[in-house]
């Protein structure tokens, strides 16, 4: 699958989820992650949908894969912070929250330059 086809699946899955079809969204994202296991976007979307469904173990698994692909991504670190908070591990949540904050500051500094 091309990067454009992967992104189209992610976009379709996001739409499905917002329209109430979480199962359809997850199925599309699974197809995307199987076809392109090194594509960040489907892993992050999958983590967010599982989080929204309160499936925290599945969300964590997807988010950790996303983190492997983009360790300095602000949003995946934020997602991990939220997941760990819901799982009751405040220390892990704070670790990822702090990383997200640092990444946000770095982005702000780049924008000011």
N, C-alpha and C positions, 0 to 999 in steps of 0.2 A: 504494500500500500504506500502511496506517495504521502509526503507530509501534508499536502492539501486534502487528501482523502481522510487522513487521520484527524485533521482539524475539523473537517465537515462532520465526522462522527461525533467528535466532542461537542460541536455546536448543536447537532441534532439531539444528543443525549441531554445537554443542558436544557434545551427547549422541552424535551419530554418530561424531565424532572419538574420543571416549573409548571407544566400542565398537569402534574399529578401522576405521571407514569414513571415511577421510580424504578420498577422492574425493567421496563424497556430501556431506560437510561443506563442502568447497570449492565444490561446485556450488550448495548452498543459500546460502552466503555471497555468491557471485557474483550470484545472483538478488537478494539483499537489497541489494547495493551498486548494482546496475543500477536497481532500483526506487527506491532512496532514497540517491543518491550523497552526500548531506550527513548521513547517519546515521553517527555515530562508531562505535557498537558493532560493526557488521559488519566495518568496516575493521580494528579492533583484533583481533577474533577471527580474521580472515583472516591478519593478520600473525603471530599466535601459532601458527596451524596450519601455515603455511608454515615458520615457524621450527622447529617440532617435526619437520617433514619435511626439515629442513636445506636448504630452498629459499630461500636467504638473499636473493637478488635480488628474488624475489616478495614475501618478507616485508618487505624494505625498502620496496618500492613501496607496499604496503598500509599500513605503519606511517607512512610520510611523509604519506600522504593523511589518516590519522587525526590526525597532528600538526597538519596544516593546520586541521582541524576543532576540535581542542582542544589548543592549544599548551601549556596549563598543566595537562595531565593527567599525574599521577604515573606511571600505568601505561604510557602510550604512550611516555613518555620512558625508562622502564626497559626496555621492549621494544626501543627503538632502541639503547640502550646495549648490550644483549645481542647484537643483530644485528651492530652494528659491531665488537664484540669478535670475533665468529665470522668476520667478513670480514677481520679482521686490521688494522683501523684503530683503534689504541689511543686516539689523540687524539679521534676522534669518539666513541668509546665513553665516554671520560672526560667529554666535554662533556655528553652526555645523562645520564650517571650523576650528575654534579654537579647538573644541573637537577632530576633526580628527587629527590635528597637535599634540595635547597632546598625543593622542593614538599612533601616529607614533613615537614620542620621547620615550614613554615608551617601545615600541617594540625595538627600537634601543638600549636602555639601557639594556634590557634583553639579546639581542644578544651579547653585549659586555661583559656581566658577565660570 
